[in-house]
Amino acid sequence: MLPGCDENNLRTLLERLRARVANTSVAYNGQMISFMVSIGASVAIPTEETGAEMLLRAADLALYRAKSGGRNRVDLGSV
């Protein structure tokens, strides 16, 4: 949860995180291993109508869209 973070700032933050992961390699058994990450998040202010469960569901659906859209992506959902 990032209170006060609007959609543009959230996307920027998550893209920076995704890029940092993609640009990091780890040595394992004499080989360099690189990683990719797909990130799904939701943007909304929880209310009685849009509770935490709905926000988590929107983030989960966004994650599946990121994975199916080519992976190594950020996708934001909304309630």
C-alpha positions as a Python dict, from the first residue, in 0.01 Angstrom:
ca = {
    (1, 'M'): (0, 0, 0),
    (2, 'L'): (127, 340, -97),
    (3, 'P'): (-106, 604, 47),
    (4, 'G'): (-103, 929, -147),
    (5, 'C'): (54, 770, -455),
    (6, 'D'): (-145, 848, -768),
    (7, 'E'): (-156, 631, -1080),
    (8, 'N'): (127, 813, -1262),
    (9, 'N'): (361, 800, -963),
    (10, 'L'): (275, 435, -899),
    (11, 'R'): (346, 339, -1260),
    (12, 'T'): (678, 527, -1250),
    (13, 'L'): (779, 359, -924),
    (14, 'L'): (684, 11, -1046),
    (15, 'E'): (857, 59, -1382),
    (16, 'R'): (1175, 160, -1198),
    (17, 'L'): (1147, -154, -983),
    (18, 'R'): (1085, -373, -1288),
    (19, 'A'): (1384, -223, -1472),
    (20, 'R'): (1612, -262, -1171),
    (21, 'V'): (1522, -631, -1141),
    (22, 'A'): (1573, -680, -1516),
    (23, 'N'): (1917, -515, -1496),
    (24, 'T'): (2036, -728, -1204),
    (25, 'S'): (2222, -1056, -1253),
    (26, 'V'): (2326, -1310, -992),
    (27, 'A'): (2614, -1555, -1015),
    (28, 'Y'): (2507, -1916, -959),
    (29, 'N'): (2717, -2224, -1029),
    (30, 'G'): (2951, -2027, -1251),
    (31, 'Q'): (2673, -1874, -1458),
    (32, 'M'): (2515, -1532, -1452),
    (33, 'I'): (2139, -1552, -1411),
    (34, 'S'): (1913, -1261, -1497),
    (35, 'F'): (1555, -1208, -1388),
    (36, 'M'): (1236, -1054, -1518),
    (37, 'V'): (932, -955, -1319),
    (38, 'S'): (569, -891, -1403),
    (39, 'I'): (389, -658, -1164),
    (40, 'G'): (19, -602, -1115),
    (41, 'A'): (-119, -331, -890),
    (42, 'S'): (-448, -155, -834),
    (43, 'V'): (-517, 211, -786),
    (44, 'A'): (-812, 321, -578),
    (45, 'I'): (-911, 467, -247),
    (46, 'P'): (-1081, 196, -42),
    (47, 'T'): (-1436, 280, 47),
    (48, 'E'): (-1725, 76, 174),
    (49, 'E'): (-1803, -19, -187),
    (50, 'T'): (-1440, -83, -288),
    (51, 'G'): (-1297, -274, 3),
    (52, 'A'): (-958, -439, 31),
    (53, 'E'): (-1080, -760, -133),
    (54, 'M'): (-1184, -574, -448),
    (55, 'L'): (-850, -391, -459),
    (56, 'L'): (-659, -719, -428),
    (57, 'R'): (-873, -876, -700),
    (58, 'A'): (-804, -581, -933),
    (59, 'A'): (-429, -613, -865),
    (60, 'D'): (-442, -989, -925),
    (61, 'L'): (-618, -941, -1259),
    (62, 'A'): (-362, -675, -1353),
    (63, 'L'): (-82, -922, -1276),
    (64, 'Y'): (-238, -1183, -1505),
    (65, 'R'): (-269, -921, -1781),
    (66, 'A'): (98, -829, -1736),
    (67, 'K'): (201, -1194, -1764),
    (68, 'S'): (-18, -1269, -2065),
    (69, 'G'): (81, -942, -2236),
    (70, 'G'): (441, -1050, -2279),
    (71, 'R'): (578, -1065, -1925),
    (72, 'N'): (838, -830, -1777),
    (73, 'R'): (568, -561, -1766),
    (74, 'V'): (372, -345, -1528),
    (75, 'D'): (-8, -339, -1549),
    (76, 'L'): (-239, -133, -1331),
    (77, 'G'): (-596, -226, -1255),
    (78, 'S'): (-875, -23, -1109),
    (79, 'V'): (-1189, -96, -915),
}
